[in-house]
Amino acid sequence: MKALVIGGNGFIGTALVDQLIERGIKVRVFDRYPSRFKDPVDGVEYITGDFANQGEVHQAVAGSNWVFHLAYTTLPETSNEDPVYDVRSNVIDTIQLLQECCENDVDKFVFVSSGGTVYGVPQSVPIKEEHPTDPICSYGITKLTIEKYLALFHHTKRLEYSVARIANPYGERQNPNARQGAIGVFLGCIARGQPITIYGDGQVVRDFIYIRDAAEGLIACADYVPGPDAPRVFNVGSGQGYSLNQIVDTLKKVVDVEVKVNHIPGRAVDVPSNVLDIELARKLLKWEPKVDLETGVKHAWNWIKSLSLV
């Protein structure tokens, strides 16, 4: 058994690679850059390449049983600035990847979609998989488009797949200098002695999932053997909602330094509440998260401190 992890040097990717190795699965990583926060792992095959280069993608897919697609070139908050680039670099290149997977008889394709953006403004919370999908950013639209192409490739070419509509992951190796990932960004600010910046009044509610739980959810998606008409799209989250103010309160409990907060005007891209219903994953994938928020934040903070930012 060999698993290809596209984007395997990123935050979610390195955690997934760890979990695959623990299960005795051979791993090949395809990424444009090496990991910033993790040394190469012995026994893992690393291919440095460009996702837009079809020849390099062909080389990466060859001989793979499972393919996990984690690479993405845009972020929700900036994707509307250049939707043409969003479509060209994500949708078109992913369609080329799906063609390669079909030609190489890949057993299972797992796509990391976005539980935070594909639904748009929720009509009800927690959000079930059958909730209407009305994204309000290009990022969510392209994620949803790829989901539809996966269904098409399954229908026309019998490519087996699962979609993980993942919540907001956090934990070790989340870039503290990034623009995305509230808990990681907040911890990075705290470590550098800078104030946390919160858009709006802090009442925005989100679903946060610890990174190891998220990685185990992706492997459960790969392991899942669906019937002909069985669901193939799953929410992967904690199933609990926390406001940003509650996140700050949790951080204050965990960290051993002062926490300062600045509030600035809210953003149009932020929906007021997004909490995922994970009962379908519990039932069909036999998966559920194990790490509570405070414990996960402690793990993340200990890792941040190991970077000598504090």
Backbone as a ProteinNet text record, in pm:
[ID]
protein_1_A
[PRIMARY]
MKALVIGGNGFIGTALVDQLIERGIKVRVFDRYPSRFKDPVDGVEYITGDFANQGEVHQAVAGSNWVFHLAYTTLPETSNEDPVYDVRSNVIDTIQLLQECCENDVDKFVFVSSGGTVYGVPQSVPIKEEHPTDPICSYGITKLTIEKYLALFHHTKRLEYSVARIANPYGERQNPNARQGAIGVFLGCIARGQPITIYGDGQVVRDFIYIRDAAEGLIACADYVPGPDAPRVFNVGSGQGYSLNQIVDTLKKVVDVEVKVNHIPGRAVDVPSNVLDIELARKLLKWEPKVDLETGVKHAWNWIKSLSLV
[TERTIARY]
84.4	0	87.5	61.5	134.4	35.9	57.7	-27.1	52.6	-6.6	50.5	-20.3	57.7	1.2	46.9	-43.4	-12.7	-31.9	74.7	75	116.6	196.4	232.9	333.3	388.3	481.1	413.5	283.6	210.1	164.7	85.8	39	-41.4	-147.4	-227.8	-148.9	-71.6	0.8	100.5	178.8	278.6	211.7	98.5	25.1	-31.1	-81.4	-133.2	-22.8	93	206.8	243.2	246.9	276.7	179.3	50.9	-51.4	-43.4	-14.8	-0.7	116.7	226.9	345.4	314.7	244.3	207.4	128	54.1	-25.9	49.4	177.7	260.6	239.8	185.2	160.3	278.8	323.7	431.7	379.4	462.8	416.9	507.3	443.2	512.6	452.9	538.9	495	529.3	430.9	452.9	419.9	519.5	498.3	596.6	560.1	646.6	764.4	742.1	845.2	863.2	980.8	997.2	919.2	899.3	829.2	913.7	847.1	916.8	940.7	861.7	863.6	887.9	920.5	944.1	1051.8	1148.8	1254.8	1199	1261.1	1216.4	1216.2	1119.7	1102.9	1168.2	1249.9	1314.6	1209.2	1232.1	1141.6	1033	1015.9	917.3	983.5	917.3	967.8	917.6	1009.9	972.7	999.1	896.9	910	879.8	976.6	955.5	908.8	792.7	739.1	629.1	583.2	477.6	348.1	242.4	114	59.8	103.1	57.5	133	239.9	321.2	267.5	201.6	134.4	232.8	351.7	451.7	497.4	517.5	559.3	447.2	324.1	210	196.1	217.4	212.7	313.5	434.3	537.8	495.2	432.2	393.3	280.5	184.3	67.6	101.4	196.6	228.9	257.6	188.2	210.8	143	59.2	-6.9	-142.2	-173.2	-303.8	-404.3	-359.3	-440.5	-377.9	-461	-413.8	-492.1	-419.4	-478.1	-442.2	-543.1	-520.4	-542.3	-429.5	-435.1	-385.4	-322.8	-259.3	-365	-344.5	-434	-356.1	-386.3	-305.5	-366.6	-489.4	-558.5	-608.5	-652.7	-711.7	-851.6	-942.5	-1078	-1081.7	-1002.8	-1013.7	-957.7	-871	-810.8	-855.9	-929.3	-961.7	-1047.5	-1130.8	-1216.4	-1137.7	-1014.3	-933.7	-892.2	-877.1	-836.6	-901.4	-1032.1	-1100	-1052	-1000.8	-947.8	-828.6	-740.1	-625.5	-672.2	-771.9	-825.9	-873.6	-949.7	-1001.6	-889.4	-802.1	-696.8	-600.5	-559.7	-456	-509.7	-638.6	-695.1	-788.7	-888.8	-986.2	-923.3	-863.1	-809.2	-698.7	-607.4	-497.7	-547.4	-654.3	-709.8	-777	-842.5	-901.8	-792.2	-679.7	-567.3	-521.3	-519.4	-482.9	-582.1	-710	-811	-793.8	-759.6	-734.1	-616.2	-511.7	-395.1	-433.1	-516.8	-558.3	-638.2	-723	-800.9	-709.4	-615.4	-523.9	-433.4	-407.8	-320.5	-397.5	-529.2	-612.7	-595	-595.4	-587.5	-709.9	-686.6	-796.3	-888.6	-830.1	-912	-849.8	-935	-894.3	-964.8	-888.9	-946.7	-916.1	-1020.6	-1006.2	-1039.3	-950.1	-974.6	-1049	-1178.5	-1261.7	-1270.5	-1368.9	-1375.2	-1512.5	-1519.1	-1644.6	-1678.3	-1577.8	-1599.8	-1650	-1639.2	-1675.7	-1777.4	-1788.8	-1876.2	-2023.9	-2059.8	-2201.1	-2248.5	-2155.7	-2195.1	-2253.7	-2353.5	-2419	-2517.1	-2492.6	-2577.2	-2722.2	-2811.9	-2954.2	-2988.4	-2904.3	-2921.9	-2785.5	-2770.8	-2646	-2680.2	-2607	-2491.1	-2529.6	-2431.3	-2454.2	-2436.2	-2542	-2532.7	-2481.2	-2435	-2379.1	-2480.3	-2607.7	-2709.6	-2755.3	-2698.6	-2731	-2700.9	-2780.2	-2749.8	-2607.1	-2548.4	-2411.6	-2415.9	-2393.4	-2395.9	-2274.8	-2155.4	-2034.4	-2038.4	-1974.1	-1966.4	-1823.3	-1736.6	-1601.1	-1559.7	-1468.6	-1423.5	-1361.4	-1290.6	-1228.5	-1333.3	-1444.2	-1549.8	-1611.9	-1625.8	-1682.6	-1592.6	-1461.3	-1371.1	-1362.4	-1367.1	-1370.1	-1494.4	-1607.2	-1732.1	-1729.7	-1669.9	-1657.1	-1577.9	-1468.2	-1387.9	-1468.3	-1547.9	-1635.4	-1726.5	-1782.8	-1872.1	-1797.1	-1674.6	-1595.8	-1560.4	-1538.8	-1514.9	-1636.6	-1754.9	-1876.6	-1887.7	-1850	-1852.6	-1755.2	-1632.3	-1532.5	-1571.2	-1641.4	-1690.4	-1797.5	-1884.9	-1994.3	-1944.6	-1848.7	-1805.6	-1686.5	-1600.1	-1476.6	-1457.5	-1555.8	-1555.7	-1441.3	-1395.6	-1293.7	-1358.4	-1307.5	-1362.9	-1302	-1385.8	-1337.9	-1414.8	-1355.7	-1423.6	-1385.3	-1478.1	-1453.4	-1461.2	-1359	-1359.1	-1378.9	-1499.6	-1524.5	-1476.3	-1352	-1283.9	-1314.1	-1319.3	-1340.7	-1208.2	-1187.9	-1067.2	-964.5	-863.4	-764.7	-666.1	-615.8	-514.3	-424.6	-307.4	-217.5	-73.7	9.8	152.2	179	279.2	328.3	232.9	137.4	57.3	136.9	160.4	247.7	197.8	275.1	229.8	238.2	296.5	308.5	213.1	123.9	35.2	-80.6	-158.7	-276.8	-403.3	-392.8	-510.1	-483.4	-587.3	-573.8	-573.4	-691.2	-702.8	-618.4	-628.3	-558.3	-407.6	-356.6	-213.6	-164.6	-240.8	-204.6	-208.6	-312.3	-322.8	-205.2	-169.5	-58	73.4	89.3	210	220	107.7	106.2	142.3	83.1	111.5	259.8	316.5	457.4	550.5	510.6	594.3	564	471.1	435.8	348.6	281.2	195	48.3	-36.1	-178.6	-244.6	-344.7	-429.1	-523.8	-540	-634.9	-760.7	-875	-1002.7	-1091	-1143.4	-1236.6	-1374.3	-1430.2	-1562.7	-1560.4	-1674.9	-1690	-1645.4	-1594.2	-1546.9	-1654.9	-1777.7	-1887.6	-1900.1	-1817.5	-1816.8	-1783.5	-1863.3	-1849.1	-1793.5	-1694.5	-1633.1	-1614	-1591.8	-1566.2	-1415.4	-1347	-1202.7	-1171.9	-1085.9	-1051.7	-900.8	-860.2	-717.7	-658.4	-536.8	-477.9	-466.6	-434.6	-425.1	-562.3	-665.6	-801.4	-837.1	-798.9	-827.6	-757.4	-630.3	-554.6	-615.5	-658.7	-724	-855.4	-924	-1046.8	-1020.6	-909.5	-874.9	-843.9	-774.6	-744.8	-873.1	-965.2	-1094.5	-1168.6	-1155.7	-1216.4	-1155.6	-1024.6	-957.4	-996.3	-1012.4	-1047.3	-1191.4	-1274.7	-1418.6	-1449	-1528.6	-1569.2	-1720.2	-1762.1	-1904.5	-1977.1	-2106.2	-2189.1	-2214.6	-2285.4	-2305.8	-2366.2	-2464.2	-2532.4	-2505.3	-2400.5	-2369.3	-2307.3	-2318.6	-2257.2	-2105.6	-2050.1	-1905.3	-1850	-1936.1	-1896.9	-1922.6	-1818.6	-1828.3	-1777.1	-1849.1	-1797	-1694.6	-1580.4	-1476.4	-1442.6	-1504	-1482.9	-1497	-1506.3	-1524.4	-1672	-1758.9	-1901.3	-1942	-1847.1	-1875.3	-1833.4	-1906.9	-1875.6	-1818.1	-1719.8	-1659.2	-1648.5	-1691.1	-1670.6	-1522.4	-1480.9	-1342	-1312.4	-1411.1	-1392.2	-1368	-1439.9	-1417.1	-1278.5	-1233.8	-1099.3	-996.1	-1013.4	-920.3	-921.5	-1038.6	-1047	-970.9	-981	-908.4	-758	-716.1	-573.4	-520.6	-598.5	-555.7	-536.8	-618.2	-603	-474.4	-435.1	-325.9	-189.2	-178	-46.3	-2.1	128.1	184.3	240.2	183.5	222.9	95.6	112.6	-2.5	-62.9	-196.3	-267.6	-338.3	-300.9	-362.6	-449.2	-560.6	-654.2	-690.8	-684.7	-733	-851.4	-957.7	-1072.8	-1072.1	-1093.8	-1105	-1234.2	-1278.5	-1406.6	-1413.3	-1533.4	-1554.1	-1537.7	-1535.6	-1515.8	-1639.6	-1666.7	-1784.5	-1772.9	-1651.1	-1630.4	-1660.4	-1674.4	-1694.2	-1843.1	-1887	-2024.7	-2033.5	-2151.3	-2160.4	-2135.1	-2173.5	-2155.9	-2136.1	-2042.7	-2019.9	-1975.4	-2065.5	-2036.7	-2084.9	-2000.3	-2031.8	-2099.8	-2200.2	-2261.8	-2177.7	-2123	-2031.1	-2091.2	-2222.7	-2285.9	-2267.7	-2266.6	-2249	-2110.5	-2007.9	-1872.6	-1865	-1931.8	-1934.3	-1996.8	-2106.1	-2180.9	-2110.9	-2068.5	-2016.3	-1864.2	-1793.1	-1646.1	-1595.4	-1682.8	-1643.9	-1533.2	-1548.4	-1448.1	-1514.3	-1442.8	-1484.9	-1363	-1366.4	-1251.9	-1233.8	-1107.7	-1076.1	-1019.2	-962.8	-890	-976.6	-998.7	-1078.5	-996.8	-1066.1	-1003.5	-887.4	-908.3	-802.1	-678.1	-697.4	-582.5	-509.3	-584.6	-522.1	-444.9	-501.1	-432.2	-303.5	-304.9	-182.9	-74.3	-111.2	-13.6	41.9	-47.1	-4.1	87.1	54	134.9	272.6	278.5	409	496.3	434.4	512.2	559.1	470.8	509.5	628.1	625.9	735.7	866.3	856.3	978.9	1047.2	975.8	1033.8	1113.5	1115.8	1189.5	1136.3	1003.8	942.5	907.4	888.2	845.1	963.4
-119.6	0	124	213.4	339.5	454.4	556.9	675	794.9	867.3	992.8	1107.4	1196.4	1312.4	1437.2	1495.3	1617.9	1735.8	1810.1	1910.4	1850.2	1744.9	1669.7	1736.3	1851.6	1924.2	2039.5	2054.6	2160.2	2117.9	2203.9	2180	2051.4	2038.6	1916.7	1799.5	1825.2	1718.7	1647.2	1720.9	1655.1	1570.1	1616.9	1537.1	1410.9	1422.4	1305.9	1205.7	1254.2	1165.1	1087.5	1155.7	1088	974	1000.4	899.2	781.5	810	703	612.8	672.9	594.6	507	562.8	483.6	359.4	366.4	253.3	161.2	186.1	99.6	119.4	232.7	261.3	336.5	295.7	367	501.3	603.8	739.2	806.3	871.9	959.6	1099.3	1198.8	1337.6	1415.3	1488.2	1577.9	1718.8	1806.6	1942.7	2034.7	2160.9	2259.8	2297.7	2295.8	2339.8	2235.6	2232.2	2146.4	2202	2119.9	2164.9	2267	2371.1	2472.7	2426.5	2330.3	2298.1	2149.8	2070.3	1928.1	1877.6	1807.7	1749.7	1633.3	1602	1485.9	1358.9	1274	1150.7	1035.7	957.5	841.8	747.2	700.7	606.4	670.2	801.7	872.9	921.6	900.7	946.8	1089.1	1180.2	1320.6	1359.8	1414.9	1467.6	1616.6	1695.8	1840.1	1874.5	1937.7	1965.9	2069.2	2105	2205.1	2134	2159.9	2094.6	2124.4	2235.3	2271.2	2197.4	2128	2055.9	1913.7	1886.5	1758	1641.8	1662.8	1557	1521	1620.7	1594.6	1529.2	1570	1506.7	1361.3	1335.2	1198.3	1110.2	1160.5	1086.4	1058.1	1156.2	1140.5	1038.5	1039.2	951.5	805.5	782	645.6	554.4	443	343.2	372.4	475.9	512.5	444	392.9	332.9	435.8	518.7	627.7	760.8	857.2	992.7	1090	1164.9	1269.4	1404.2	1484.4	1614.5	1725.3	1782	1886.5	2020.8	2023	2145.8	2244.9	2372.4	2478.6	2608.3	2690.6	2810.1	2937.5	2930.9	3051.6	3036.3	3148.6	3153.5	3213.7	3179.9	3234.8	3387.8	3452.8	3598.3	3673.1	3609.2	3678.1	3622.4	3512.5	3445	3531.3	3618.6	3703.4	3809.6	3834.6	3936.8	3893.5	3763.3	3712.4	3576.1	3573.5	3445.2	3368.5	3438.2	3369	3281.5	3338	3260.9	3144.6	3167.9	3063.6	2944.6	2972.8	2866.2	2798.2	2878.3	2822.4	2733.6	2779.2	2708.9	2596.4	2596.9	2493	2398.2	2451.4	2364.5	2293.7	2368.2	2308.4	2209.5	2247.7	2156.8	2032.2	2046.3	1928.2	1834.8	1888.5	1802.8	1721.6	1782.7	1708.6	1597.9	1626.6	1525	1409	1438.7	1332.2	1243.9	1302.8	1223.8	1130.1	1180.2	1095.8	981.1	1009	904.4	795.1	834.5	735.9	650.1	713.2	639.9	545.3	575.6	492.7	400.5	392.7	301.3	320.1	445.3	474.7	417.5	355.4	291.1	391.7	499.7	594.4	733	832.1	971.5	1043.9	1112.6	1188	1335.5	1415	1558.5	1634.8	1724.2	1809.2	1933.7	1935	2049.1	2141.2	2229.1	2331.5	2335.6	2283.8	2292.2	2433.8	2522	2659.2	2751	2709.7	2803.4	2749.6	2618.9	2570	2592.1	2604.2	2619.1	2764	2858.4	2998.4	3035.6	3123.1	3163.7	3053.8	2987.9	2872.8	2910.8	2825	2839.7	2773.6	2679.8	2611.2	2562.1	2549.9	2505.3	2403.4	2290.1	2251.7	2216.4	2226.1	2213	2068.4	2010.7	1876.4	1882.6	1769.1	1763.8	1801.3	1777.2	1808.2	1954.1	2032.4	2175.3	2240.8	2339.6	2408.6	2463.8	2461.4	2511.1	2639.7	2751.6	2883.8	2964.2	2929.5	2997.7	3147.5	3226	3369.9	3414.3	3318.1	3352.1	3254.1	3298.4	3215.4	3085.6	3091.1	2971.8	2861.7	2897.4	2799.4	2749.6	2839.3	2799.3	2698.2	2721.3	2627.4	2494.3	2498.3	2372.8	2291.8	2358.2	2290.8	2241.8	2318.5	2277.1	2147.9	2138.5	2016.3	1898.4	1920.9	1814.2	1762.9	1854.6	1815.6	1738.8	1778.8	1705.5	1565.4	1551.5	1418.1	1329	1382.7	1305.5	1269.4	1362	1334.1	1223.1	1230.7	1128.3	993	994.1	866.8	808.6	894.7	850.1	801.6	872.6	841.3	746.3	749.8	671	581.1	578.4	492.1	522.7	645.4	684.9	689.7	609	607.2	721.9	788	906.9	929.5	1013.5	1070.4	1216.6	1296.6	1438.9	1464.7	1532.6	1572.4	1723.6	1763.6	1906.5	1940.1	1979.9	1992.2	2127.4	2128	2251.2	2327.6	2402.4	2483.1	2404.8	2347.4	2267.9	2357	2305.4	2377.4	2275	2317.7	2228.1	2249.6	2151	2160.9	2177.4	2258.3	2286.5	2374.4	2438.7	2540.1	2670.5	2724.3	2840.7	2958.5	3001.8	3112.7	3248.6	3252.2	3377.3	3384.4	3286.5	3279.3	3377.3	3388.3	3474.5	3395.5	3264.5	3180	3084.9	3053.1	2962.3	3038.7	3071.7	3165.6	3125.9	3000.8	2961.8	2970.2	2921.6	2929.3	3072.8	3156.3	3298.2	3367.3	3341.2	3402.4	3362.5	3234.4	3188.1	3250.5	3266.6	3331.9	3475.2	3547.1	3685.3	3689.3	3599.2	3594.5	3568.1	3473.9	3437.9	3554.2	3638.2	3752.6	3877.8	3865.6	3979.3	4080.5	4037.7	4127.1	4103.2	4202.8	4181.8	4093.4	4018.3	3943.1	4040.7	4025	4108.6	4027.9	4078.9	4012.4	4104.2	4048.7	4123.5	4123.6	4242.5	4252.2	4240.9	4195.8	4192.9	4061.7	3968.9	3841.8	3738.7	3768.7	3674.1	3574.8	3589.1	3491.9	3353.7	3253.5	3117.6	3025	2944.6	2850.9	2714.7	2615	2477.3	2453.8	2420.6	2399.3	2253	2193	2051.7	2036.2	1958.1	1933	1855.4	1886.9	1839.2	1687.1	1621.9	1475.2	1413.2	1468	1419.7	1439.2	1554.3	1581.2	1480.8	1451.7	1356.6	1216.9	1177.5	1047	1043.3	1157.4	1164.4	1144.5	1197.9	1181.2	1034.8	968.2	826	743.6	781.1	712	728.5	846	867.3	773.6	752.5	663.8	518.5	480.3	341.9	307.1	404.4	385.6	322	215.5	145.7	165.2	260.3	290.8	197.4	184.5	116.2	206.8	158	234.6	372.9	383.9	511.4	571.2	525.1	572.3	712.2	787.5	920.7	913.2	1013.8	1023	1157	1239.7	1371.6	1375.9	1413.1	1409	1537.5	1583.1	1688.1	1626.9	1693.6	1648.9	1767.5	1769	1877.1	1826.7	1918.4	1879.1	1862.9	1926.6	1924	2022.1	2106.9	2206.7	2344	2445.2	2580.9	2663.2	2746	2837.1	2975	3078.1	3213.7	3249.1	3349.4	3393	3444.1	3502.6	3545.7	3425.3	3315	3193.9	3135.3	3145.5	3098.3	3179.3	3310.7	3395.7	3357.8	3332.2	3290.9	3160.9	3067.2	2940.3	2963.9	3050.4	3081.4	3141.2	3227.7	3289.4	3184.5	3078.4	2970.4	2891.8	2878.5	2787.2	2854.1	2972.4	3034.2	3098	3119.7	3173.1	3313.5	3384.9	3523.6	3606.7	3739.3	3828.6	3817.1	3823.6	3818	3951.2	4020.1	4148	4128	4200.7	4184.3	4321.2	4331.6	4449	4408.7	4486.8	4462.1	4562.6	4513.2	4600	4565.3	4649.5	4622	4482.7	4424	4290.1	4287.1	4164.3	4142.8	4080.1	4117	4064	3913.5	3860.8	3719.8	3628.8	3685.7	3605.2	3582.2	3457.6	3425.7	3425	3452.8	3468	3339.1	3225.2	3099.1	2984.7	2897.3	2778.3	2664.6	2570.6	2451.9	2330.7	2231.7	2116.3	2004.4	1945	1823.6	1706	1625.4	1517.7	1378.5	1371.5	1242.1	1143.9	1192.5	1101.2	1036.3	1114.6	1058.9	958.7	990.3	895.5	763.1	772	652.3	569	634.1	559.3	541.8	643.3	633.2	570.9	558.5	507.8	595.7	723.9	821.3	928.5	978.2	1095.5	1158.5	1289.6	1356.4	1312.5	1314.4	1267.2	1375.5	1481.1	1581.3	1705.7	1743.7	1862.2	1988.6	2102.4	2228.6	2266.7	2264.8	2310.3	2222.4	2091.1	2000.7	2026.6	2043.6	2070.9	2201.6	2304.6	2434.2	2420.8	2340.5	2317.4	2255	2155.8	2094	2198.6	2279.9	2381.2	2484.2	2527.9	2627.8	2572.3	2447.6	2386.3	2380.8	2352.9	2351.4	2491.6	2590.4	2728.5	2769.6	2732.2	2768	2702.2	2584.5	2516.7	2592	2684.6	2764.6	2883.6	2899.9	3009.3	3146.1	3154.5	3284.1	3357	3280.5	3340	3407.8
0	0	0	-93.8	-99.9	-109.5	-26.8	-26.2	-76.8	-169.8	-217.4	-145.4	-84.2	-16.1	-91.2	-166.4	-240.7	-145.6	-123.3	-18.4	114.3	108.6	228.5	318.8	277.8	364.2	438	420.3	488.3	626.5	688.4	825.1	836.8	757.9	762.9	705.8	600	532.1	620.5	699.2	784.1	891.8	943.6	1042.6	979.5	857.1	786.1	757.9	715.3	688.9	814.8	929.8	1056.4	1082.4	1060.6	1088.2	990.8	865.3	767.3	802.5	842.3	879.7	1000.6	1098.6	1217.3	1179.1	1069	1023.9	929	910.9	827.2	678.2	638.4	496.6	437.7	320.8	253	203.2	213.8	184.3	81.9	-13.4	-108.1	-92.3	-77.7	-62.1	-188.6	-239.7	-353.8	-308.3	-316	-269	-339.5	-343.4	-408.2	-319.9	-187.9	-94.2	16.2	79.3	197.4	314.8	416.3	535.8	611.7	661.4	740.8	883.6	929.5	1071.8	1101.2	998.7	1023	927.6	983.3	900.3	818.8	704.5	626.6	711.1	685.4	762.1	687.2	757.4	695.3	639	518.9	455.8	372.4	383.7	302.9	174.3	62.5	-66.9	-91.7	-108.2	-129.8	-275.1	-338.2	-473.9	-468.8	-510.6	-518.7	-658.8	-668.3	-800.5	-795.5	-912.7	-929.5	-964.6	-889.2	-913.1	-1053.1	-1111.3	-1245.7	-1355	-1320	-1417.5	-1431	-1541.2	-1557	-1558.4	-1614.1	-1615.7	-1475.4	-1390.6	-1252.3	-1172.8	-1198	-1130.4	-1174.9	-1303.6	-1354.9	-1281.5	-1262.9	-1191.6	-1047.6	-984	-844.5	-827.7	-918.3	-905.4	-935.2	-1023.1	-1067.2	-947.7	-941.6	-837.5	-705.3	-698.8	-573.4	-562.6	-443.1	-417.4	-366.8	-273.9	-221.7	-263.3	-296.5	-324.8	-237.3	-154.8	-71.8	-133.7	-163.5	-227.3	-124.9	-77.3	24.4	-27.6	-144.9	-193.7	-243.3	-209.4	-257.6	-263.2	-362.9	-384.9	-327.4	-278.3	-233.1	-89.9	-32.6	100.3	89.4	181.6	173.4	168.8	251.3	263	143	64.7	-49.9	-185.1	-186.3	-312.4	-405.2	-348.4	-431.4	-507.5	-464.2	-531.5	-671.8	-693.1	-824.7	-848.2	-874	-891.8	-1014	-1115.6	-1233.5	-1192.7	-1112.4	-1063.9	-976.9	-895.1	-807.9	-891.6	-996.8	-1083.2	-1159.9	-1220	-1304.1	-1224.3	-1108	-1033	-946.4	-919.4	-833.7	-908.2	-975.8	-1042.1	-1162.5	-1252	-1375.2	-1343.5	-1253.8	-1221.1	-1147.9	-1069.5	-1002.4	-1102.6	-1203.4	-1307.1	-1376.7	-1404.9	-1462.8	-1368.8	-1238.5	-1139.8	-1142.3	-1150.4	-1153.1	-1276.3	-1387.2	-1508.2	-1487.5	-1424.3	-1395	-1302.2	-1203.2	-1109.5	-1180.1	-1272.6	-1348	-1435.6	-1503.1	-1590.6	-1513.3	-1386.6	-1303.9	-1209.5	-1226.4	-1147.6	-996.6	-952.5	-809.1	-738.8	-622.5	-549.6	-480.5	-425.9	-350.3	-357.5	-383	-388.2	-274.4	-190.3	-78.6	-98.7	-103.6	-126	1.7	39.6	155.9	110	134.5	101.4	222.6	225	329.3	394.5	516.5	590.7	632.1	628.9	670.9	562.2	434.1	326.9	226.2	206.9	99.3	129.6	259	293.5	286.9	291.9	295.1	429.6	431.4	556.1	597.2	710.3	747.6	772.7	726.7	756.4	889.2	929	1056.9	1103.8	1237.4	1298.2	1405.6	1414.5	1333.7	1189.8	1101.6	958.1	914.6	857.5	801.5	657.7	607.7	473.2	365.3	390.1	289.2	294.8	383.7	390.5	255.3	212.3	85.8	83.8	-34.9	-52	-133.2	-64.2	-127	-80.5	-127.8	-81.1	-110.9	-23.3	-44.8	-74.1	-105.2	-149	-258.8	-344.5	-455.8	-406.8	-296.8	-237.6	-216	-155.4	-131.9	-260.5	-359.9	-488.6	-558.7	-557.5	-625.6	-551.3	-419	-343.6	-381.2	-387	-421.8	-565.9	-655.5	-795.9	-807	-731.8	-735	-680.9	-576.5	-527.1	-639.1	-718.2	-827.2	-935.4	-964.4	-1063.5	-1013.3	-884.2	-829.8	-852.1	-827.6	-853.7	-1001	-1089.1	-1232.3	-1269.4	-1218.5	-1250.3	-1192	-1079.3	-1025.7	-1117.3	-1166.4	-1252.8	-1388.9	-1446.3	-1583	-1589.9	-1486.9	-1492.5	-1371.3	-1282.9	-1164.4	-1068.8	-1066.1	-968.2	-829.8	-737.8	-602.9	-521.7	-440.1	-370.3	-241.3	-156.9	-41.4	-32.3	14.7	38	187.8	240.6	381.3	388.7	427.6	449.8	590.3	596.6	724.2	788.8	921.7	997.4	1007.6	1113.6	1131.6	1212	1146.3	1219.2	1294.7	1404.1	1481.7	1549.4	1592.5	1662.9	1622.4	1656	1628.3	1478.8	1448.2	1313	1231.8	1297.4	1228.6	1229.6	1112	1097.1	1182.4	1282.3	1367.2	1298	1177.9	1103.3	984.4	973.8	858.4	871.5	764.1	763.9	796.1	797	819.2	934.2	1009.6	1122.1	1252.4	1304.7	1416.4	1536.7	1581	1703.4	1684.5	1572.3	1547	1537	1466.5	1452.2	1588.3	1667.4	1800.1	1888.1	1887.5	1970.5	1925.1	1794	1744	1792.3	1789.8	1839.5	1988	2066.2	2209.7	2233.6	2158.4	2176.4	2144.8	2049.5	2011.6	2093.8	2189.7	2271.6	2201.2	2095.5	2018.2	2054.2	2035.5	2063.3	1957.7	1999.8	1907.8	1838.4	1708.1	1633.7	1604.4	1644.7	1621.5	1538.1	1429.3	1345.4	1410.5	1426.5	1484.9	1636.4	1692.9	1839	1902.6	1821.8	1877.2	1897.7	1851.6	1869.4	1753.7	1651.4	1541.8	1597.3	1561.6	1615.2	1507.5	1546.7	1453.3	1519.7	1434.9	1476.2	1460.6	1569.7	1567.4	1597.2	1513.6	1530.7	1545.6	1643.3	1667.6	1550.7	1515.1	1389.8	1382.3	1491.9	1487	1460.8	1523.3	1496.6	1349.6	1293.1	1152.1	1062	1090.6	1009.4	1017	1135.9	1149.7	1072.7	1066.2	987.7	839.5	790.1	648.2	617.4	707.5	684.9	692	780	784.8	653.6	590.8	458.8	355.2	363.5	268.3	290.8	416.2	451	414.6	408.4	389.2	253.8	257.6	135	119	37	24.7	-71.4	-51.1	-148.2	-267.1	-368.1	-492.5	-470.8	-383.6	-363	-225.3	-159.8	-24.8	-28.9	79	84.2	68.8	5.5	-12	34.8	90.3	140.4	290.2	366.3	512	575.2	677	763.5	858.5	870.9	963.7	1054.1	1171.4	1266.4	1407.8	1501.5	1641.2	1675	1593.5	1621.7	1730.3	1774.5	1877.1	1827.6	1869.4	1827.9	1941.5	1908	2004.5	1940.7	2013.4	1964.4	1977.8	1902.8	1914.4	2054.4	2120.1	2259	2350	2325.8	2404.2	2376.5	2250.5	2218.5	2295.8	2299.3	2374.4	2522.4	2579	2719.9	2742.7	2648	2659.8	2652.1	2561.4	2549.3	2679.8	2741.5	2867.2	2977.5	2973.6	3071.5	3050.2	2924.2	2889.3	2893	2836.2	2821.5	2953	2965.6	3088	3068.4	2970.8	2945.3	2925.9	2925.6	2910	2770.8	2762.8	2636.4	2613.7	2506.8	2472	2347.5	2340.1	2229.2	2171.7	2038.6	1966.5	1879.2	1878.5	1792.2	1677.6	1555.7	1438.6	1365.3	1270.5	1202.7	1140.5	1140.7	1084.9	934.8	879.2	735.5	674.2	548.8	479.5	454.8	449.3	417.6	537.1	656.8	777.1	804.4	797.3	834.9	987.3	1044.2	1190	1268	1211.6	1284.3	1186.4	1219.2	1136.7	1227.6	1251.1	1332.2	1254.2	1239.1	1155.1	1234.3	1174.9	1226.8	1178	1270.3	1231.9	1254.1	1266.9	1294	1178.6	1055.3	941.8	945.2	979.6	991.1	1106	1215.2	1327.6	1284.5	1210.1	1173.9	1066.5	956.9	842.9	844.9	892.2	894.9	1024.2	1122.5	1255.6	1314.4	1293.8	1339.5	1423.9	1522.9	1596.4	1661.7	1685.8	1747.5	1892.4	1938.1	2073.1	2164.1	2105.8	2183.9	2204.6	2330.5	2360.1	2333.9	2328.3	2288.6	2379.7	2509.4	2599.9	2589.6	2580.5	2566	2435.6	2326.4	2197.6	2197.9	2261.7	2269	2350.6	2455.3	2533.5	2445.7	2366.2	2275.2	2178.6	2123	2026.6	2091.6	2213.4	2283.3	2318.3	2362.6	2393.2	2268.6	2154.4	2029.5	1993.4	2006.1	1977.7	2064.5	2190.8	2281.3	2239.1	2175.7	2131.1	2017.3	1953.3	1845.2	1898.3	2030	2094.3	2055.3	2032.6	2005.1	2133.7	2242.6	2368.7	2439.2
[MASK]
++++++++++++++++++++++++++++++++++++++++++++++++++++++++++++++++++++++++++++++++++++++++++++++++++++++++++++++++++++++++++++++++++++++++++++++++++++++++++++++++++++++++++++++++++++++++++++++++++++++++++++++++++++++++++++++++++++++++++++++++++++++++++++++++++++++++++++++++++++++++++++++++++++++++++++++++++++++

